[in-house]
Amino acid sequence: MINHESVYTRQEEELETAYHDQALIRNSFIAHGCSIEGYVENSILFPGVKVNRGVSIKNSIVMHQCAIEANAYLDHVILDKQVVVEQGAVLRGEFAHPIVAEKMVDISQ
């Protein structure tokens, strides 16, 4: 039996998620504090992720505070914390072999 008085969680002080007019999201989990201007499908976005205009993210996991710049394409990708995917970059992994980026790196084409 679980004693609920001993369960603790960290308080996040992020803003609400901003869904802009051009945002389209399908079958995805979007955490608080994200800003979505592009397309997100079958993906998980952790708090504070910024998805700029023209971005397409599919079948991916994007962790805390990542920035996906305009017109980038991600499919079967796992990004650790604070990764920047530069404008126009294309990252295409496979179901059994996703592309994995370590934290705090910049990825260009």
C-alpha positions in Angstrom: 0.0 0.0 0.0 1.3 3.5 -0.9 1.3 6.2 1.6 0.3 9.3 -0.5 1.7 11.7 2.2 5.3 10.5 1.3 5.0 11.0 -2.5 6.9 14.1 -3.6 7.3 15.8 -7.0 9.4 18.6 -8.3 7.5 21.8 -9.1 8.1 23.1 -12.6 7.7 26.8 -13.1 7.3 26.8 -16.9 4.9 28.8 -18.9 1.9 27.1 -20.6 2.5 25.5 -24.0 2.0 28.0 -26.9 0.4 26.5 -30.0 0.7 29.0 -32.8 -1.7 29.3 -35.8 0.5 27.1 -38.1 1.0 24.3 -35.5 -0.4 20.9 -36.2 0.0 18.1 -33.6 -1.1 14.5 -34.0 -0.9 11.6 -31.5 1.9 13.3 -29.5 2.6 14.3 -25.9 3.6 17.9 -25.5 4.8 19.0 -22.0 4.3 22.5 -20.5 6.5 25.4 -21.6 6.8 24.4 -25.2 6.3 26.6 -28.2 5.0 24.9 -31.3 4.9 26.5 -34.7 5.4 23.4 -36.9 4.2 19.8 -37.3 4.6 17.2 -34.6 3.4 13.6 -35.0 3.8 10.4 -32.9 6.4 12.2 -30.7 7.1 13.2 -27.1 8.3 16.8 -26.4 9.7 17.5 -22.9 9.3 20.9 -21.2 10.6 24.0 -22.9 11.0 22.7 -26.4 10.8 25.3 -29.2 9.6 24.0 -32.6 9.9 26.8 -35.2 7.9 27.5 -38.3 8.2 24.9 -41.1 9.6 22.1 -38.8 8.4 18.6 -39.1 9.0 16.1 -36.2 7.8 12.5 -36.5 8.3 9.4 -34.3 10.8 11.3 -32.1 11.6 12.2 -28.5 12.9 15.7 -27.8 14.0 16.4 -24.3 14.1 19.6 -22.1 15.0 23.0 -23.6 15.8 21.8 -27.2 15.4 24.3 -30.1 14.4 23.1 -33.5 15.0 25.9 -36.0 13.0 26.7 -39.1 12.4 24.1 -41.8 14.2 21.2 -40.0 13.0 17.7 -40.4 13.3 15.0 -37.7 12.1 11.4 -38.0 13.0 8.6 -35.5 15.3 10.9 -33.5 16.1 11.2 -29.8 17.5 14.5 -28.7 19.0 14.9 -25.2 18.6 18.2 -23.2 19.5 21.6 -24.7 20.2 20.4 -28.3 19.9 22.9 -31.1 18.9 21.6 -34.5 19.9 24.3 -37.0 17.7 25.7 -39.8 17.0 23.2 -42.6 18.8 20.2 -41.0 17.4 16.8 -41.9 17.8 13.9 -39.3 16.3 10.6 -40.5 16.7 7.5 -38.4 15.0 4.2 -38.4 12.6 2.4 -36.0 15.3 0.0 -34.9 18.2 2.5 -35.2 17.1 6.1 -34.2 19.5 9.0 -34.4 20.6 9.9 -30.9 22.1 13.3 -30.1 24.0 14.0 -26.8 23.0 16.9 -24.7 24.0 20.5 -25.4 25.2 20.0 -29.0 24.4 22.0 -32.2 23.3 19.9 -35.2 23.5 21.3 -38.7 23.0 19.8 -42.1 
